[in-house]
């Protein structure tokens, strides 16, 4: 006799229990309903070695790991029936924002927006730091620790979500989107992990970290907010990154030589050189350079006082410049 399917969570007063709370590098601390929110919206507080990691010296904070929250919205008809898995949308918050940005009624208001939408899936809204920039920082704060946000979100949170909820466990069932700094993060994650995400959305995203204006914004954010999360470390100088703009950019993204989309330097145009002489002493005839080379040869062989015809490329103002004719065999 088959077991009865689990009752829908929907309007239930309790969130579902999690079958694998400590998995994929995450350790669950609490899993309550988010304060002041729908009973389908839960706050998972977890710890991970990715936030933070000691780097560059002895960390100024003890313990180094701090709790981070992941806000998760379940669909109204959520069930554990594996025959009917749900797609997952990962939403990334913007700079100076936090895990609550997408669910606040005066900001993202995701519950209301999805109520009558075609999307009937799970929404995962993780913490990303006020100025984390969705990167595994190669450098470190002034307190010798660094966040590894990409590791947390991509390598840990995605498999943890699949292990604890009834999800489509393939790229076809995952999308990632974000606003501002989160829009940059969504583009970054989707571009670097096409095996995990099949769709991406970016709202007012940052797209070019080579731009001086963008670099100024990023550098200032690492000084003002640094690696702070919500109120944790916001007024602690050890969470900041001091130094000039190139140093702060390298702290968050590594040296520019490792950044994607390296701009190709353009060399100034060079004047074409005449073809090299052949074994018989004559230079090969080139249809493109023919008029230029004929004038050059005449100038070299003209005697003193002789009139040297100008090559067509040096025609005077208003003169008609003849186009090079086809090659003529001699």
C-alpha positions in Angstrom: 0.0 0.0 0.0 1.4 3.4 -1.1 1.9 6.0 1.6 -0.3 9.0 1.4 1.3 12.1 -0.1 2.5 14.8 2.3 -0.1 17.4 3.0 0.4 20.8 1.3 2.4 23.3 3.3 0.3 26.2 1.9 -1.5 27.9 4.8 -0.1 25.6 7.4 1.2 27.2 10.6 4.6 25.5 10.4 7.2 25.3 7.8 8.2 21.8 6.6 11.0 20.1 8.4 14.3 19.9 6.5 15.6 16.4 5.8 19.2 17.4 5.4 19.8 20.5 7.4 23.5 20.1 7.6 24.7 19.4 4.1 26.9 20.8 1.3 29.1 22.7 3.8 26.1 24.5 5.5 25.1 24.0 9.1 21.5 25.0 9.9 21.0 26.9 13.1 17.3 27.9 13.0 14.4 27.7 10.5 11.5 29.9 11.7 8.9 31.8 9.8 10.2 35.2 8.8 9.0 37.8 11.2 6.0 39.7 9.9 5.8 37.7 6.7 3.7 35.0 5.1 3.8 31.6 6.8 5.2 30.2 3.6 8.3 32.5 4.0 11.0 31.0 6.2 14.4 32.3 7.4 17.2 29.7 7.4 20.1 30.8 9.5 23.2 28.9 8.6 26.9 28.9 9.2 29.6 28.2 6.6 33.4 28.3 6.3 32.9 30.5 3.3 31.6 33.4 5.5 34.2 34.3 6.6 37.5 32.7 5.7 40.8 33.7 7.4 43.2 35.3 4.9 46.4 37.2 5.0 47.1 37.0 8.7 45.4 36.4 12.1 41.7 37.3 11.8 40.6 40.2 14.1 37.2 38.5 14.7 36.6 35.4 16.8 34.9 33.2 15.7 35.7 33.9 12.1 32.4 32.4 10.9 29.3 34.4 11.3 25.7 33.3 10.8 24.1 34.2 7.5 20.4 34.1 6.6 18.7 32.7 3.5 15.0 33.7 3.1 13.0 31.0 1.3 9.5 31.4 -0.1 7.5 28.2 -0.8 4.6 28.1 -3.3 1.1 27.8 -2.0 0.6 24.2 -3.1 4.1 23.0 -2.0 4.2 19.3 -1.5 7.0 16.8 -1.1 5.8 14.6 -4.0 9.0 13.9 -6.0 6.9 13.3 -9.1 6.0 17.0 -9.1 9.3 19.0 -8.4 9.4 22.8 -8.4 11.6 25.2 -10.3 13.8 27.5 -8.2 14.4 31.2 -8.6 17.5 32.6 -6.8 17.1 36.4 -6.1 20.2 38.4 -5.3 19.9 41.8 -3.4 21.6 45.0 -4.3 24.5 47.0 -2.8 24.0 48.1 0.8 20.9 45.8 0.8 20.4 42.6 2.7 18.5 39.3 2.8 15.2 41.1 3.4 15.3 43.4 0.4 13.3 41.2 -2.0 10.5 40.4 0.5 9.9 43.8 2.1 6.5 45.2 1.1 8.0 48.6 0.3 10.8 47.1 -1.8 10.8 43.8 -3.7 7.4 42.5 -2.2 8.1 39.2 -3.9 5.1 37.4 -2.2 2.6 39.8 -3.7 4.2 40.0 -7.1 4.3 36.2 -7.5 0.7 35.6 -6.2 -0.9 35.9 -9.7 2.1 35.2 -11.8 2.8 32.1 -13.9 5.8 31.2 -11.8 4.8 28.5 -9.3 8.1 27.6 -7.8 10.4 28.2 -4.9 12.2 31.5 -4.4 15.6 31.5 -2.6 16.9 34.9 -1.4 20.3 34.7 0.2 22.4 37.2 2.1 25.2 38.6 -0.1 26.8 41.3 2.1 26.4 45.0 1.8 29.4 45.2 -0.6 30.2 41.6 -1.3 30.0 41.9 -5.1 29.1 38.2 -5.3 32.8 37.2 -5.5 35.2 35.0 -3.7 37.5 37.7 -2.5 41.1 37.0 -3.4 42.2 39.7 -1.0 41.2 40.4 2.5 39.7 43.1 4.8 41.9 45.1 7.2 41.0 42.5 9.8 42.5 39.6 7.7 39.4 37.7 6.7 37.4 37.6 3.5 34.0 36.5 2.3 33.6 33.8 -0.3 30.2 34.6 -1.6 30.3 32.7 -4.9 31.3 29.5 -3.0 28.5 30.0 -0.5 25.8 30.7 -3.1 26.8 28.4 -6.0 28.8 25.5 -4.5 26.9 25.2 -1.2 23.5 26.8 -1.2 22.3 25.3 -4.5 23.0 21.7 -3.5 21.7 22.4 0.0 18.4 23.7 -1.5 18.1 20.6 -3.7 18.8 18.3 -0.7 16.1 19.9 1.5 13.3 20.9 -0.9 11.4 19.2 -3.7 13.2 20.9 -6.6 14.0 20.3 -10.3 17.6 19.3 -9.8 18.9 20.4 -13.2 19.8 23.7 -14.9 16.4 23.7 -16.7 14.8 24.2 -13.3 17.0 27.0 -12.0 17.1 30.7 -12.7 19.0 33.5 -11.1 18.2 37.2 -11.0 19.2 40.3 -9.1 19.1 44.1 -8.9 22.0 46.5 -9.1 25.0 44.8 -7.5 22.8 41.7 -7.4 22.2 42.1 -11.2 26.0 41.9 -11.7 26.1 38.9 -9.4 23.3 37.1 -11.4 25.1 37.8 -14.7 28.4 36.6 -13.2 26.9 33.4 -11.7 25.0 32.5 -14.8 27.9 33.2 -17.1 30.3 31.2 -15.0 27.9 28.3 -14.3 25.9 27.5 -17.4 25.5 23.9 -16.1 23.5 25.2 -13.1 21.3 28.0 -14.4 19.2 28.1 -17.6 17.9 31.7 -17.2 19.1 34.9 -15.9 17.5 38.3 -15.1 19.4 41.5 -14.3 17.7 44.8 -13.2 19.8 47.9 -13.4 22.9 45.7 -13.2 26.6 46.7 -13.2 28.1 45.2 -16.3 31.5 46.7 -16.8 34.1 46.6 -14.0 36.7 48.2 -16.3 34.7 51.4 -16.3 36.4 54.0 -14.1 33.1 55.2 -12.7 32.1 51.6 -11.8 35.5 51.1 -10.1 35.0 54.2 -8.0 31.6 52.9 -6.8 33.1 49.5 -6.0 36.1 50.9 -4.2 34.0 53.3 -2.2 31.7 50.5 -1.1 34.6 48.4 0.2 35.6 51.4 2.4 32.1 52.3 3.6 30.6 48.9 4.1 33.4 46.4 3.4 32.5 42.9 4.3 29.7 43.8 6.7 26.4 41.8 6.8 23.3 43.6 8.0 24.6 45.4 11.1 27.5 43.0 11.7 30.7 44.8 11.2 29.1 47.9 9.6 30.9 50.3 12.1 33.9 48.1 12.6 37.0 49.3 10.7 38.4 45.8 10.5 35.6 44.9 8.1 36.8 47.6 5.7 39.4 47.6 2.9 41.8 50.6 2.9 44.0 51.5 0.0 43.7 53.0 -3.5 41.1 52.0 -6.1 43.4 49.4 -7.8 44.1 47.7 -4.5 40.5 47.6 -3.5 39.4 46.2 -6.9 42.1 43.5 -6.7 40.9 42.7 -3.2 37.4 41.9 -4.4 38.1 40.6 -8.0 41.8 39.8 -8.1 44.4 41.4 -10.4 42.9 42.8 -13.7 44.8 40.2 -15.7 42.4 37.6 -14.3 39.1 39.5 -15.0 36.9 38.2 -17.8 36.4 40.1 -21.0 39.9 41.5 -21.2 39.8 44.6 -23.5 41.9 44.2 -26.6 44.4 47.0 -26.9 44.4 48.7 -30.4 47.8 49.5 -31.8 48.1 52.8 -33.8 47.9 52.3 -37.6 51.3 51.7 -39.2 52.3 52.9 -42.7 52.6 49.9 -44.9 56.2 48.9 -45.9 57.0 48.2 -49.5 57.3 44.5 -50.5 60.8 43.0 -50.2 62.8 42.5 -53.5 62.7 39.1 -55.1 65.8 37.1 -56.1 65.9 39.0 -59.5 66.0 42.3 -57.8 62.5 43.3 -58.6 59.8 43.8 -56.1 56.6 41.8 -56.5 53.7 43.7 -57.9 50.8 44.4 -55.5 47.4 45.6 -56.8 46.7 47.4 -53.5 50.1 49.1 -53.2 50.8 49.5 -57.0 50.2 53.3 -57.2 52.1 53.9 -54.0 55.1 51.8 -55.2 55.3 53.2 -58.7 55.6 56.8 -57.3 58.2 55.6 -54.7 60.3 53.9 -57.5 60.2 57.0 -59.7 61.3 59.3 -56.9 64.3 57.0 -56.2 65.4 57.0 -59.8 64.8 60.6 -60.8 67.8 62.8 -61.3 68.5 66.2 -59.7 65.9 68.7 -60.8 63.7 66.1 -62.4 60.0 66.3 -61.7 59.0 63.6 -59.3 55.4 62.5 -59.7 53.6 62.3 -56.4 52.0 59.1 -55.4 48.2 59.0 -55.5 48.0 58.9 -51.6 49.6 62.4 -51.5 47.2 64.1 -53.8 46.6 67.8 -53.0 43.5 69.3 -51.6 40.6 68.8 -53.9 42.5 66.5 -56.2 40.9 63.3 -57.2 42.8 60.3 -55.8 42.8 57.4 -58.3 42.0 54.0 -57.0 44.7 51.3 -57.4 44.1 49.4 -60.6 44.3 45.7 -61.1 47.6 43.9 -61.2 49.4 43.9 -64.5 51.7 41.1 -65.4 54.9 42.3 -67.0 
